[in-house]
């Protein structure tokens, strides 16, 4: 049995074996297989995009991504770069939105990656609950749209 010290060691080992990977299931009949090698390549591209944004090892990144493939790429990109991934489930109710603001305020100096729809819902919630002062830093730290192609396999 192989001994690994980190998750990074495991994925690097598995990336050398083409027969290993992940199958993403998006519906009743929609499946997409991604080898660990391809996953490592995509995660490295995501890491590069995160680093270009100024995110450094130890920084926290709230992940608000609905698409599983994109989520996995961002999560592994964080791990590769020593960035602390903070996955937060996306919810449509007020409790989920308030949870995001509470998490945001608990972290040191977080960044966030979320799509426009999630950001619009948070902004609407912030308006309704007089949280605009809390929302502005969230909005400024979010960066999804310019990098979306890196987060998805095409």
C-alpha positions as CSV (number, residue, x, y, z in Angstrom):
1,X,0.0,0.0,0.0
2,X,1.3,3.4,-1.0
3,X,1.9,6.0,1.7
4,X,1.0,9.6,0.9
5,X,1.4,12.6,3.1
6,X,-0.9,15.0,1.3
7,X,-3.8,15.1,-1.1
8,X,-1.5,16.8,-3.6
9,X,0.8,13.8,-3.6
10,X,-2.2,11.5,-4.3
11,X,-3.5,13.5,-7.3
12,X,0.0,13.9,-8.7
13,X,0.4,10.1,-8.5
14,X,-3.0,9.4,-10.0
15,X,-2.4,11.9,-12.8
16,X,0.4,9.6,-14.1
17,X,-2.2,6.9,-14.7
18,X,-4.6,7.7,-17.5
19,X,-7.2,5.1,-16.5
20,X,-8.1,7.0,-13.3
21,X,-10.4,9.9,-13.1
22,X,-13.7,11.4,-12.1
23,X,-17.1,11.0,-13.8
24,X,-19.4,14.1,-13.5
25,X,-23.1,13.3,-13.8
26,X,-25.2,16.2,-14.8
27,X,-28.5,14.6,-15.5
28,X,-30.2,11.4,-16.3
29,X,-28.0,10.7,-19.3
30,X,-25.3,13.3,-19.2
31,X,-21.9,12.1,-18.0
32,X,-18.4,13.6,-18.4
33,X,-15.3,11.7,-17.6
34,X,-12.2,13.7,-16.7
35,X,-8.9,11.9,-16.1
36,X,-6.9,12.9,-13.0
37,X,-4.2,14.2,-15.4
38,X,-6.7,16.5,-17.1
39,X,-8.1,17.5,-13.6
40,X,-4.6,18.4,-12.5
41,X,-4.0,20.4,-15.6
42,X,-7.3,22.4,-15.2
43,X,-6.7,22.9,-11.5
44,X,-3.2,24.3,-12.4
45,X,-4.9,26.8,-14.8
46,X,-7.3,27.8,-12.1
47,X,-4.4,28.3,-9.6
48,X,-2.6,30.5,-12.2
49,X,-5.8,32.6,-12.5
50,X,-6.1,32.9,-8.7
51,X,-2.5,33.9,-8.4
52,X,-2.9,36.5,-11.1
53,X,-5.7,38.0,-9.0
54,X,-3.2,38.3,-6.1
55,X,-4.4,35.4,-4.1
56,X,-1.5,33.9,-2.1
57,X,-0.9,30.8,0.0
58,X,-2.8,31.0,3.2
59,X,-5.5,33.3,1.7
60,X,-9.1,32.2,2.1
61,X,-11.4,31.6,-0.9
62,X,-15.1,31.3,-0.5
63,X,-16.4,29.0,-3.2
64,X,-20.0,29.6,-4.3
65,X,-20.2,27.6,-7.5
66,X,-23.2,25.5,-8.5
67,X,-21.5,23.5,-11.3
68,X,-19.7,20.4,-9.9
69,X,-16.9,20.3,-12.5
70,X,-16.1,23.9,-12.0
71,X,-16.2,23.5,-8.2
72,X,-13.8,20.6,-8.3
73,X,-11.3,22.5,-10.5
74,X,-11.4,25.5,-8.2
75,X,-11.1,23.4,-5.1
76,X,-8.1,21.5,-6.4
77,X,-6.6,24.8,-7.6
78,X,-6.8,26.1,-4.1
79,X,-5.1,23.0,-2.7
80,X,-2.3,23.1,-5.2
81,X,-1.5,26.7,-4.3
82,X,-1.9,26.5,-0.5
83,X,-5.1,28.6,-0.7
84,X,-7.7,27.8,1.9
85,X,-10.9,26.6,0.1
86,X,-14.1,27.6,2.0
87,X,-16.9,25.9,0.2
88,X,-20.3,27.3,1.1
89,X,-23.5,25.7,-0.2
90,X,-25.6,27.9,-2.5
91,X,-29.0,28.4,-1.1
92,X,-32.0,30.4,-2.2
93,X,-33.4,31.1,1.3
94,X,-32.4,34.0,3.6
95,X,-30.7,31.6,6.1
96,X,-28.2,30.5,3.5
97,X,-27.5,34.1,2.4
98,X,-27.0,35.2,6.0
99,X,-24.7,32.3,6.6
100,X,-22.4,33.5,3.8
101,X,-22.2,37.0,5.4
102,X,-21.4,35.5,8.8
103,X,-18.7,33.3,7.3
104,X,-17.3,36.3,5.4
105,X,-17.1,38.3,8.6
106,X,-15.4,35.4,10.4
107,X,-12.5,35.0,7.9
108,X,-9.4,37.1,7.9
109,X,-9.3,38.6,4.4
110,X,-11.3,36.4,2.1
111,X,-11.8,36.3,-1.6
112,X,-14.9,34.8,-3.2
113,X,-15.6,33.1,-6.5
114,X,-19.3,33.0,-7.5
115,X,-21.2,33.4,-10.6
116,X,-23.3,36.5,-11.5
117,X,-26.6,34.9,-10.4
118,X,-25.3,34.1,-6.9
119,X,-23.9,37.6,-6.6
120,X,-27.2,39.2,-7.7
121,X,-29.1,37.2,-5.1
122,X,-26.7,38.3,-2.4
123,X,-27.0,41.9,-3.4
124,X,-30.8,41.7,-3.4
125,X,-30.7,40.2,0.1
126,X,-28.2,42.8,1.3
127,X,-30.6,45.6,0.1
128,X,-33.5,44.0,1.8
129,X,-31.7,43.5,5.1
130,X,-29.6,46.7,5.2
131,X,-26.3,44.8,4.7
132,X,-24.9,46.9,1.8
133,X,-21.8,47.9,3.8
134,X,-21.2,44.2,4.3
135,X,-21.9,43.4,0.7
136,X,-19.5,45.8,-0.9
137,X,-16.3,44.0,0.1
138,X,-17.9,40.7,-1.0
139,X,-18.7,42.1,-4.4
140,X,-15.2,43.7,-4.8
141,X,-13.5,40.4,-3.9
142,X,-15.5,38.3,-6.3
143,X,-14.1,37.3,-9.6
144,X,-15.8,34.6,-11.6
145,X,-16.8,36.0,-15.0
146,X,-13.3,36.8,-16.4
147,X,-12.0,33.4,-15.4
148,X,-15.0,31.2,-16.2
149,X,-13.3,29.6,-19.2
150,X,-10.4,28.4,-17.1
151,X,-12.8,26.8,-14.6
152,X,-14.6,24.8,-17.2
153,X,-13.3,22.1,-19.6
154,X,-14.3,22.9,-23.1
